[in-house]
Amino acid sequence: MITPFESKAFSEVIFRRPAPRKAARGKLILRVEVPQVESGESVALLGSGPMGDWKTVHLLSDAKFPVWEIGLDLTESIEYKFVIADTRTKAVQCWEEGPNRILEPQEGVIAEREPVFNRKPWRGAGVAVPVFSLRSEDSFGVGEFNDIKKLSDWAAATGQCIIQLLPVNDTTASHTCYDSYPYSAVSSFALHPQYIHLPAAGVPEDAAYKKAKARLEALPALDYEEVNCLKLELLRKLYDSPAGRKQMQSPAYKSFVQDNRDWLLPYAEYCVQRDRNDAPADFYCFLQYLADKQLKEAAAYAHGKGVALKGDLPIGVSRVSADAWQHPELFHLDSQAGAPPDFFSEDGQNWGFPTYNWEEMAKDGYAWWRARLGKMAQYFDAYRIDHVLGFFRIWEIPCPQRSGLLGHFSPALPYSAGELRAWGFRPVQGQGADTLFIEDPRRKGYWHPAISGQKSARYKRLSAEKKRRYDELHEDFFWKRHEAFWREGALEKLPALLNASPMLACAEDLGMVPACVGPVLDQLHILTLEIQRMPKAFGREFGEPAEYPYWSVCSTGSHDTSTLRAWWEEDPERTQRYYNGMLGLEGPAPATLEPWLAEMILTQQLSSASVFAILPLQDWLSVDEKIRYQGDPKDERINRPDIPNHYWRYRMHCTLESLLNNKKFNARLKALIEAAGRAR
C-alpha cells in the first residue's frame, strides 16, 4: 500500500520531475526510495575517497522516481551520506541524519534504507470549488471542464498546488432541477454532459449560440434545467452533423468505446430507456467521449502548471442509476442510506441512496469499487472519500420511512430479545420516533436501540432505574459494542479501494465517529479532514489548527457548511467566543466578517500542522473588500444538508479571467501562503 508521498498527486504532479536524468549504469547500482523531494531538488550522494572527499555532489538518477539510483564502480570501500541538493546548482540543502553509511566494492543492486532528513515537513495549499460553480468568459451558464484550465492558472499564480472538486458524474434522472445534486449519480463512471465546452466539441458559435450564452451567463446562479436542455439540444445537432459523424468515425472515438464498453454500453442503453426519445445509444456514447476528452485535457493542463486535481468519491449512487440497473445484486434496494442526527440536522439525514450489499461485493474482490477507482484515476490525482464512515457502517433507513431518526447502523450487532430481557426490557416497536427499540429488518427478533430513544415519550415514562439501564445500554451499543467489528469490516473493504489506483486518498471523517476510525485511517495512510468549527476532540467548541495531525486536510468549511462570512453572522455568541478565544482579540467582535478578520482566520488555517490547507474559493475571496461577493453572504452557500431537495446552483460572482488579471490580489494570497510556510 503506497504512502501519501508515493501517490500520484505527489510523484506525478506536485513533486514531478520536469526532466528526468538517464537511468543509472555501473557494476553496482545503489538504490534508495525518497518520495519527498520537490521539483527543483534532487537526492545526491557525498562520500569519502574516490567519491570526492566529501566535496563532490553526485546527483542520483530520478528516472524511476520516487526511487533514486546511482551507478558506481568502486575499487575501495567508502563512507557516504545522502543529501538533498539543488538540481541546478548542486548546492546542498540538507544532510541525512545518523552515522555515515559504509559501502564495500561489489557488483549488483543494493537497496538502501530511506534516509531521514532534518527539514521542515512539506505543506501545501489549495482551493475547493465545484466545477458547476466556475464562471469564465467562455462558459455557457455553468462551469465547464475547460474552465479548470483557467482555475489552474489562478492556483499556480497564487502559490497553490491542488484543486478540490465535487463529483462530476452524470446525475440526470428526471431532467429537472432535482438532478442538480452531484452526490446522486446515475452512473459512477459516466461524466455529466453539462460540463462539455460546446465550441471545443465542435458546436458552432453562431448568433443563436451567442444569444443563449449571454442570457445564461447574465444569471447570478445556475439554471440547471435550462442549461442542460440547451446543451443537449446543441450536442444532438452536432451528433447529427457531418462534423459529429467524422468524430465518431475516428480511431480515438472507437478506442474510447472499446476501452470503456463494460460500463459505457449499459449506461448508454440506460439513457435510451430513461429519455425515451429518438436519441440512439451512440449519442450517449458520443457525449461521454467528448466529456472524457475535455476532462483529460484539463487535467493534463493542470499538471503542466504543477497543480493536482482532487476528485470526490460519493458514498452512494442513485437507486435509479445505471449501476443499480446493471448490478442490482450489489445493492439493498429496500433500504436508504443517510446519517444519524448530527451537526447539520437534528432529525438525521435521508439521502435516498440504496445501501450496499457488501457480502455480495466481496465475492469478486470488490470489482465494482476497483473499476470505479480505476476510472477516477484517469482524471484525478487525489480523491476525497465522501462519508468514509460508510465503509465502517452506514446509517440505514428502511423504505418507505423518511425520517433519519428511524434508521439503524448497518452492519451492526443488534441485541437479541433475550439480551434485552436480561437488561430488563421487553422490546416493542413504537410508533414513529416514539420508540426505544427498532427491530432489525433482516434479522427478525433482533433489536437496535433507537438513536433518539432518550427523547421519546416512552423513555420519559420509564422509572429512574430503567432510565439508567437504558442509558447504559444505549451508550454501550453506539460507542463500545461495535468497535472491533467495524474496524475489521473497514480493514477488509478500504484496502480494495486504495490498491485500485495510485491516487492520494483523503477521508471526510466528520459526524458520529467511532473510536476505531482514526487508527484505521492512520494505518492505511488515508488523510483526515479537519474543520475548525466542527472539532473532533470531545468537549471542545473549536479545533486547534496547530494540533491537527500532519496527514490531514484542514479547511475553513465544506460545501455542506456556510461560508466563513455567513457563519460569522449566523451565531453572534459563538463567533464572539471564537473572536476572543481562538483569535485572542479583545472586545466585541464585528457584526460582519471584515476583510482583515477573514485574513486572520485564513492565516490561522494556513499555519496549521496539516499537510494541506484546502480552502473554499468563497473564503479565499473574502479577504479583499473589492473582490469578495457584495451581496448577502448566505447566497454563496453551496448546500444545505438539512434540506433534502436543495437546489445546487451556486456560481462564483466574478470570472476566472478577472481573478487572473488581478495581479495585486494574487500576489497578496501568494504572500500569505508563503509566509505560512506552504510551498508549491
C-alpha positions in Angstrom: 0.0 0.0 0.0 1.5 3.3 -1.1 2.2 6.2 1.3 0.9 9.7 0.6 4.2 11.0 -0.8 4.3 8.0 -3.2 0.9 8.8 -4.6 0.2 10.2 -8.0 -0.6 13.6 -6.5 3.0 14.0 -5.4 5.1 11.7 -7.6 3.5 12.8 -10.9 2.4 16.4 -10.1 3.5 18.3 -7.0 7.0 16.7 -6.9 7.0 15.9 -10.6 10.4 15.6 -12.2 10.5 18.0 -15.1 13.4 16.5 -17.0 14.4 13.0 -15.5 18.0 12.1 -15.8 19.2 9.0 -17.6 18.9 5.7 -15.8 21.9 4.8 -13.7 24.6 2.5 -15.0 27.5 0.7 -13.4 28.7 -2.5 -11.9 27.0 -1.5 -8.7 23.6 0.2 -8.6 22.8 2.0 -5.4 19.1 2.4 -5.0 17.1 4.4 -2.4 13.4 5.5 -2.2 12.9 9.1 -1.3 9.5 10.4 -2.3 9.5 13.8 -0.6 11.8 15.7 -3.0 10.5 18.9 -4.6 10.7 19.5 -8.3 13.8 21.7 -8.2 15.6 19.4 -5.8 17.4 16.0 -6.2 18.8 13.3 -3.9 22.5 13.3 -4.1 25.5 11.5 -2.6 28.6 12.8 -0.9 31.3 10.4 0.2 34.9 9.8 1.1 38.0 9.0 -1.0 37.1 8.3 -4.7 33.7 10.0 -4.2 35.4 13.3 -4.0 36.5 13.5 -0.3 33.1 14.9 0.8 33.4 17.8 -1.6 31.8 16.5 -4.8 28.0 16.3 -5.1 26.8 13.3 -7.1 23.2 13.7 -8.2 21.2 10.4 -8.4 19.1 9.5 -11.3 15.4 10.2 -10.9 14.3 8.1 -13.9 12.4 5.8 -11.6 11.2 8.5 -9.2 10.4 8.2 -6.3 13.2 5.6 -6.4 16.6 7.2 -6.9 19.7 5.4 -8.3 23.3 5.9 -8.9 25.8 3.7 -10.7 29.2 3.1 -9.0 32.4 1.2 -9.9 34.2 1.0 -6.6 37.7 -0.3 -6.1 37.8 0.5 -2.4 35.3 0.9 0.4 33.8 4.3 1.1 31.8 6.2 3.7 28.9 8.3 2.4 25.7 10.1 3.1 22.6 11.1 1.1 21.8 14.8 0.8 19.1 16.9 -0.7 20.7 19.3 -3.3 19.5 22.0 -5.6 19.3 20.3 -9.0 20.7 23.2 -11.0 23.4 24.5 -8.7 24.1 21.3 -6.7 24.1 23.3 -3.5 23.4 21.1 -0.6 20.0 21.9 1.1 20.2 19.3 4.0 22.1 16.2 5.1 20.6 13.0 6.2 20.7 12.3 9.9 22.6 9.5 11.6 26.1 7.9 11.2 27.9 7.7 7.8 26.9 4.7 5.6 29.6 2.3 4.5 29.9 0.6 1.1 32.3 -2.1 0.1 33.4 -2.8 -3.6 30.9 -5.2 -5.1 28.5 -5.8 -8.0 24.8 -5.9 -8.3 21.9 -3.8 -6.9 21.7 -2.6 -3.3 18.5 -1.1 -2.0 19.3 1.2 0.9 17.0 2.2 3.7 15.3 5.5 3.3 17.3 8.4 4.8 15.9 10.8 7.4 16.5 14.4 6.6 16.3 17.2 9.2 13.9 19.5 7.4 10.6 21.1 7.9 7.6 18.9 6.8 6.3 19.9 3.4 2.9 21.6 3.4 0.8 22.9 0.5 -2.3 25.0 -0.1 -5.3 24.6 -2.4 -8.8 25.7 -3.4 -12.1 23.8 -3.2 -14.9 24.7 -5.6 -17.4 22.7 -7.7 -16.9 22.7 -11.5 -20.5 23.9 -11.9 -19.7 27.0 -9.8 -16.9 28.2 -12.0 -17.6 31.2 -14.2 -15.4 32.3 -17.2 -15.9 34.4 -20.3 -16.2 31.2 -22.3 -18.7 29.2 -20.1 -22.3 28.6 -21.1 -24.4 29.2 -18.0 -22.4 26.6 -15.9 -18.8 25.9 -15.1 -17.1 23.5 -17.6 -14.2 21.2 -17.8 -12.3 23.8 -19.9 -12.6 26.3 -17.0 -10.4 24.0 -14.9 -7.5 25.3 -17.0 -8.1 28.9 -16.0 -8.6 27.9 -12.4 -5.3 26.0 -12.6 -3.6 29.2 -13.9 -5.0 31.1 -10.9 -4.0 28.4 -8.4 -0.4 28.5 -9.8 -0.3 32.3 -9.7 -1.3 32.3 -6.0 1.1 29.6 -4.9 -1.5 26.8 -4.6 -0.8 23.2 -5.7 -4.2 21.4 -5.6 -7.8 21.9 -6.7 -10.5 20.1 -4.9 -13.8 19.4 -6.9 -17.2 18.0 -6.1 -18.3 14.8 -8.0 -18.6 15.3 -11.8 -20.6 12.2 -12.7 -23.9 12.3 -14.6 -26.8 12.9 -12.3 -29.5 13.2 -15.0 -32.5 11.2 -13.7 -35.5 13.5 -14.4 -34.1 16.4 -16.4 -35.3 18.7 -13.7 -33.5 20.8 -11.0 -33.7 17.8 -8.7 -30.9 16.3 -10.7 -28.5 19.2 -9.6 -27.5 17.1 -6.5 -23.9 15.9 -7.5 -23.9 13.1 -5.0 -26.8 11.2 -6.6 -25.1 9.9 -9.7 -27.0 7.8 -12.3 -23.6 6.3 -13.2 -20.4 6.0 -11.1 -18.4 6.1 -14.4 -20.2 8.5 -16.8 -19.3 12.2 -16.7 -22.0 14.8 -16.7 -22.6 16.2 -20.2 -23.3 19.7 -18.7 -19.5 20.1 -18.3 -18.8 19.8 -22.0 -17.5 23.0 -23.5 -19.5 23.2 -26.7 -17.2 25.1 -29.1 -14.3 22.7 -28.2 -16.6 19.8 -29.0 -17.4 21.3 -32.4 -20.6 23.2 -31.8 -20.6 26.4 -34.0 -20.6 29.7 -32.1 -23.4 31.3 -34.3 -25.7 34.1 -33.4 -28.2 31.8 -31.6 -25.4 30.3 -29.5 -24.1 33.7 -28.5 -27.5 34.9 -27.6 -28.2 31.9 -25.4 -24.8 32.1 -23.8 -25.2 35.8 -23.0 -28.6 35.2 -21.4 -27.4 32.3 -19.2 -24.2 34.0 -18.2 -26.2 37.0 -17.0 -27.9 34.9 -14.4 -26.4 35.1 -10.9 -26.8 31.3 -10.4 -27.0 28.1 -12.4 -30.3 27.4 -14.1 -29.8 23.7 -14.2 -32.8 22.8 -16.4 -32.3 25.5 -19.0 -28.5 24.9 -19.3 -28.9 21.1 -19.7 -31.8 21.4 -22.1 -29.9 23.8 -24.4 -26.7 21.9 -24.2 -28.2 18.5 -25.1 -30.1 20.2 -27.9 -26.9 21.6 -29.4 -25.0 18.5 -28.8 -27.6 16.4 -30.6 -27.3 18.7 -33.6 -23.6 18.2 -33.5 -24.1 14.4 -33.3 -26.3 14.5 -36.4 -23.9 16.7 -38.4 -21.0 15.7 -40.7 -18.6 17.1 -38.0 -20.1 14.8 -35.4 -20.1 11.8 -37.7 -16.5 12.5 -38.5 -15.5 12.4 -34.8 -17.4 9.1 -34.3 -15.5 7.5 -37.2 -12.2 8.5 -35.7 -9.8 5.9 -34.2 -9.9 7.9 -30.9 -13.7 7.5 -30.6 -13.6 3.8 -31.5 -10.8 3.2 -29.0 -12.8 5.1 -26.2 -15.8 2.9 -26.8 -13.8 -0.3 -26.8 -11.9 0.6 -23.6 -15.0 1.6 -21.7 -17.6 -0.8 -23.1 -18.1 -2.6 -19.8 -19.8 0.4 -18.2 -20.4 2.6 -21.3 -22.8 0.4 -23.3 -25.1 -0.4 -20.4 -25.1 3.3 -19.4 -26.0 4.3 -23.0 -28.8 1.8 -23.1 -30.0 3.1 -19.6 -30.1 6.6 -21.1 -32.2 5.4 -24.0 -34.7 3.8 -21.6 -34.6 6.9 -19.3 -35.2 9.5 -22.0 -37.5 7.5 -24.3 -36.8 9.8 -27.2 -35.3 9.2 -30.6 -31.7 9.5 -29.4 -29.8 6.3 -30.2 -27.4 4.7 -27.7 -24.4 6.0 -29.8 -25.4 9.6 -28.9 -24.8 9.0 -25.3 -21.5 7.3 -26.0 -20.6 10.3 -28.1 -21.3 12.7 -25.2 -19.1 10.6 -22.9 -16.3 10.6 -25.4 -16.4 14.4 -25.6 -16.6 14.9 -21.8 -13.8 12.3 -21.2 -11.5 14.1 -23.7 -12.1 17.5 -22.3 -11.6 16.5 -18.6 -8.4 14.6 -19.5 -7.1 17.7 -21.4 -7.9 19.9 -18.3 -6.1 17.5 -16.0 -3.0 17.5 -18.3 -3.1 21.3 -18.4 -3.3 21.5 -14.6 -0.3 19.1 -14.3 1.7 21.3 -16.5 1.1 24.1 -14.0 2.2 21.9 -11.1 -1.4 21.7 -9.9 -3.0 18.4 -8.8 -6.7 17.6 -9.2 -8.6 16.1 -6.3 -11.9 14.4 -7.1 -14.8 13.2 -4.9 -15.9 9.6 -4.4 -19.6 9.7 -3.3 -20.6 7.1 -0.8 -23.8 6.3 -2.7 -25.4 6.2 -6.1 -28.9 6.9 -7.2 -31.4 4.0 -6.7 -32.5 4.7 -10.3 -28.9 4.6 -11.6 -27.3 2.5 -14.4 -25.2 0.8 -11.7 -28.3 -0.4 -9.7 -30.0 -1.4 -13.0 -26.9 -3.3 -14.3 -25.9 -4.8 -10.9 -29.0 -5.0 -8.6 -27.4 -7.7 -6.6 -24.8 -5.3 -5.3 -27.4 -3.1 -3.6 -30.0 -3.3 -0.9 -32.8 -1.6 -2.9 -35.2 -1.8 0.1 -33.1 0.5 2.2 -31.9 4.1 2.1 -28.6 5.5 3.3 -28.4 8.6 5.4 -26.9 9.9 8.7 -28.0 9.9 12.3 -28.7 13.3 14.0 -25.6 15.5 13.7 -24.2 19.0 13.3 -26.4 19.5 10.3 -29.7 18.1 11.2 -31.4 17.1 14.5 -33.7 14.8 12.6 -30.9 13.0 10.9 -30.5 12.8 7.1 -32.0 10.6 4.5 -30.0 10.6 1.2 -32.2 8.2 -0.6 -29.4 6.0 -1.9 -29.7 2.2 -1.7 -27.2 0.7 0.8 -24.5 -1.7 -0.4 -24.7 -5.5 -0.3 -21.1 -5.8 1.0 -21.3 -9.6 1.2 -22.1 -9.8 -2.5 -19.4 -7.3 -3.4 -16.8 -9.2 -1.5 -17.3 -12.3 -3.7 -15.3 -10.8 -6.6 -12.9 -8.8 -4.5 -15.0 -5.6 -4.7 -14.5 -5.4 -8.5 -17.2 -2.7 -8.9 -15.3 -0.4 -6.5 -11.9 -1.2 -8.1 -13.3 -0.3 -11.5 -14.8 2.9 -10.2 -11.5 4.0 -8.7 -9.6 3.0 -11.8 -11.8 5.2 -13.9 -11.4 8.2 -11.5 -7.6 7.8 -11.7 -7.8 8.6 -15.4 -8.7 12.2 -14.4 -7.7 12.8 -10.8 -4.5 12.6 -8.7 -6.3 12.5 -5.3 -9.8 11.9 -4.1 -12.0 12.7 -1.1 -13.8 9.6 0.2 -17.2 11.0 0.9 -18.5 9.8 4.3 -15.7 7.4 4.9 -17.7 6.2 8.0 -19.9 4.4 5.5 -17.1 1.9 5.0 -17.2 1.1 8.7 -21.0 1.2 9.0 -23.8 3.1 7.2 -26.9 4.6 8.7 -29.7 2.6 7.1 -33.3 3.7 6.9 -35.9 1.1 5.7 -38.1 2.0 2.8 -40.5 3.8 2.8 -39.6 5.6 6.0 -38.3 9.2 5.5 -37.0 10.3 8.9 -33.4 9.7 9.7 -34.4 9.1 13.3 -35.9 5.7 12.3 -32.7 4.3 11.0 -30.0 2.0 12.4 -26.4 1.2 11.8 -25.6 -1.5 9.2 -23.7 -3.7 9.6 -24.3 -4.0 13.3 -24.6 -6.4 16.2 -28.2 -5.9 17.3 -29.4 -7.2 20.7 -31.4 -10.4 20.7 -34.8 -10.3 22.6 -33.2 -12.4 25.3 -30.3 -9.9 25.8 -32.8 -7.1 26.1 -34.9 -9.0 28.6 -31.7 -9.5 30.7 -31.3 -5.7 30.7 -34.9 -5.5 31.9 -36.6 -4.5 28.7 -39.3 -6.1 26.6 -38.5 -4.9 23.0 -41.5 -3.5 21.2 -41.5 -1.2 18.1 -43.2 2.1 18.9 -44.9 4.5 16.6 -42.6 6.7 14.5 -39.8 8.2 16.6 -41.6 7.5 19.8 -39.8 4.2 20.4 -37.0 2.8 22.5 -36.0 0.0 20.1 -36.1 -0.6 16.3 -36.3 -4.2 15.0 -33.6 -5.2 12.5 -35.3 -5.5 9.1 -33.2 -8.5 8.1 -32.9 -10.4 11.4 -36.3 -10.7 13.0 -36.1 -10.9 16.8 -33.0 -8.7 16.9 -33.2 -5.1 18.1 -31.3 -1.8 17.8 -31.7 0.9 20.5 -33.4 3.9 18.8 -30.9 6.7 18.3 -33.4 9.2 19.6 -34.8 6.8 22.3 -33.9 9.1 25.2 -36.0 11.9 23.7 -39.1 9.7 23.2 -42.3 9.8 25.3 -41.7 6.2 26.2 -38.4 6.9 27.7 -39.9 9.7 29.9 -42.4 7.2 31.3 -39.6 4.9 32.5 -38.6 4.7 36.1 -35.4 6.3 37.2 -33.7 2.8 37.4 -34.9 1.8 33.9 -33.7 5.1 32.5 -30.3 4.4 34.0 -30.2 1.0 32.5 -31.4 2.2 29.1 -28.7 5.0 29.1 -26.1 2.4 29.8 -27.4 0.1 27.1 -27.6 3.0 24.6 -24.0 4.1 25.4 -22.7 0.5 25.1 -24.4 0.0 21.7 -23.5 3.2 20.0 -19.9 3.7 21.4 -18.5 0.4 22.6 -20.2 -2.8 21.3 -19.1 -2.5 17.6 -15.5 -1.1 17.7 -13.7 -4.3 16.8 -16.5 -5.4 14.4 -16.5 -2.2 12.5 -12.7 -2.0 12.4 -12.4 -5.5 10.9 -15.0 -4.6 8.3 -13.3 -1.4 7.2 -9.9 -3.1 7.0 -11.4 -5.6 4.6 -13.2 -3.0 2.3 -10.9 0.1 2.3 -7.7 -1.7 1.0 -9.6 -2.7 -2.1 -10.1 1.0 -2.9 -6.6 2.0 -2.0 -5.0 -0.7 -4.1 -7.1 0.1 -7.1 -5.3 3.3 -8.1 -2.2 5.4 -7.3 -4.3 8.4 -6.2 -3.9 10.1 -2.8 -6.8 9.1 -0.5 -8.4 11.7 1.8 -11.3 11.0 4.1 -14.3 13.0 5.1 -14.5 11.7 8.6 -17.0 14.0 10.3 -20.1 13.2 12.2 -20.7 10.4 14.8 -17.2 9.0 14.5 -16.4 5.6 16.2 -13.1 5.4 18.1 -11.8 2.8 15.6 -11.9 5.2 12.6 -8.8 7.3 13.4 -6.4 4.4 13.9 -7.7 2.6 10.7 -7.2 5.7 8.6 -3.8 6.2 10.0 -2.8 2.6 9.4 -4.0 2.8 5.8 -2.3 6.2 5.1 -5.6 8.0 4.5 -5.6 11.7 5.2 -8.3 13.0 7.6 -10.4 16.2 7.4 -10.2 19.0 10.0 -12.7 21.8 10.1 -12.2 24.2 13.0 -15.9 24.8 13.8 -16.5 21.0 13.8 -13.9 19.8 16.3 -13.3 16.1 16.9 -11.9 16.4 20.4 -14.7 15.9 23.0 -15.7 19.0 25.0 -14.1 21.5 22.6 -16.0 24.2 20.8 -13.3 24.8 18.2 -10.4 22.8 16.8 -6.9 23.9 17.3 -5.1 24.1 13.9 -1.6 23.8 15.5 -2.6 20.4 16.9 -4.1 18.9 13.7 -2.4 15.7 12.5 0.2 16.2 9.8 -1.6 13.8 7.5 -4.8 15.8 7.3 -6.5 18.3 5.1 -7.6 21.4 7.0 -10.3 23.8 5.8 -12.5 26.7 7.0 -15.6 24.7 5.8 -17.0 22.5 3.2 -19.7 22.5 0.6 -22.1 21.4 3.3 -21.4 24.4 5.6 -21.9 28.1 5.3 -19.0 30.2 4.2 -16.9 32.0 6.7 -18.7 35.3 6.2 -22.2 33.7 6.5 -21.1 31.7 9.6 -19.8 34.8 11.3 -23.3 36.3 11.1 -25.3 33.1 11.9 -24.4 32.8 15.6 -23.0 36.0 17.1 -22.5 34.5 20.5 -20.4 31.7 19.1 -18.3 33.9 16.8 -17.8 36.2 19.8 -16.2 33.3 21.7 -14.1 32.5 18.7 -13.0 36.1 18.3 -11.9 36.3 22.0 -10.6 32.7 22.3 -9.2 31.3 19.1 -8.1 34.6 17.7 -7.1 36.2 21.0 -8.7 39.5 20.2 -10.3 41.7 22.9 -13.6 43.5 22.9 -16.8 42.9 21.0 -16.5 41.1 17.7 -17.5 42.9 14.5 -21.0 42.1 13.3 -19.7 41.1 9.9 -16.5 39.3 8.9 -14.4 42.2 7.7 -11.5 41.5 5.3 -8.8 41.9 7.8 -10.5 39.5 10.1 -11.1 37.0 7.3 -7.3 37.2 6.5 -6.5 36.4 10.2 -8.7 33.3 10.1 -7.2 32.1 6.7 -3.7 32.7 8.1 -4.5 30.6 11.1 -5.6 27.7 8.8 -2.6 28.1 6.6 -0.3 28.0 9.7 -1.9 24.7 10.8 0.1 21.5 11.0 -1.9 19.8 8.2 -0.1 18.8 5.1 -2.8 20.5 3.0 -4.9 23.6 3.7 -7.6 23.5 1.1 -10.0 26.4 1.5 -13.3 27.2 -0.3 -13.0 29.7 -3.1 -15.5 31.9 -1.4 -13.3 32.2 1.7 -10.2 32.9 -0.3 -12.0 35.8 -2.0 -13.3 37.1 1.4 -10.1 38.8 2.3 -10.5 41.6 -0.2 -13.2 44.2 0.1 -13.5 44.8 -3.7 -13.2 41.2 -4.9 -15.5 39.5 -2.3 -19.2 39.0 -3.2 -21.1 42.2 -2.5 -24.4 40.6 -1.7 -25.7 38.5 1.2 -23.0 36.0 2.2 -25.7 33.3 2.5 -26.0 33.4 -1.3 -22.6 31.8 -1.5 -23.6 28.6 0.3 -23.4 25.5 -1.9 -25.5 23.0 0.0 -28.0 22.8 2.9 -27.8 19.2 4.2 -31.0 19.8 6.2 -33.0 20.4 3.0 -33.5 17.1 1.2 -34.2 18.6 -2.2 -31.7 21.5 -2.0 -31.0 23.1 -5.4 -27.3 23.1 -6.1 -26.8 26.2 -8.2 -24.1 28.5 -6.7 -21.7 30.1 -9.2 -18.9 32.5 -8.4 -19.8 36.1 -8.9 -16.7 37.1 -10.9 -14.9 35.5 -13.8 -11.8 33.5 -13.6 -10.2 35.9 -16.1 -10.9 38.8 -13.8 -9.2 36.9 -10.9 -6.2 36.1 -13.1 -5.8 39.8 -14.1 -5.8 41.0 -10.5 -2.1 40.7 -10.0 -2.1 42.6 -6.8 -4.7 40.3 -5.1 -2.9 37.2 -6.4 0.4 38.4 -5.1 -1.2 39.0 -1.7 -2.6 35.5 -1.5 0.7 34.1 -2.6 2.5 36.1 0.2 0.0 34.7 2.8 0.7 31.2 1.7 4.5 31.6 1.6 4.5 33.4 4.9 2.8 30.4 6.5 5.5 28.1 5.1 3.4 26.4 2.4 5.1 25.8 -0.9 4.2 24.6 -4.4 
